[in-house]
């Protein structure tokens, strides 16, 4: 099977179930931004020194990357059509659980955090901002998104990435700068 199809050579792409849309369609922007965030998470993990994260935390990141792929699939599915992979309340709750766990190991925030620190932490901050953009694109779709958990997941994922960046920087003793007012 060839990787290229030539089907998008004129600026069109297919959604799930085959309907054709422009590559700058709001749905394509939304799921494409999820893909971008997923890639950035992968890049962040590639910067990790060995044994920084427990196997459980690495497993959580892989689950997140899978769920983010599922969010993209939901965004690429036209309204009213069946979605093969969905995110649900349990995915949102799982993020909240890990956020609470990691945040419990951090000192309370006293100032705004500026992105930086270790390359893994800094890259997680970039992933966070990409997820926020994906969320904005998903919001722009309005009622075209059938699953209410898509927006909740993206919102919670950006919170997770913020806490994970701070936790990683603390673990690697490379604190990000803070805003001094």
Buried (B, 14 or more C-beta within 10 A) or exposed (E): EEEEEEEEEEEEBEBBEEEEBEEEBBBBBBBBBBBBBBBBBBBBBEBBEEEBBEEEBEEBBEBBBBBBBBBBBBBBBBEEEEBEEBBBEEBBEBBBEBBEBBBEEEEEEEEEBEBBBBBBBBBBBBBBBBBBBBBEBBBEBEEBBBBEBBBBBBBBBBBBBBBBBBBBBBBBEBBBEEEEE
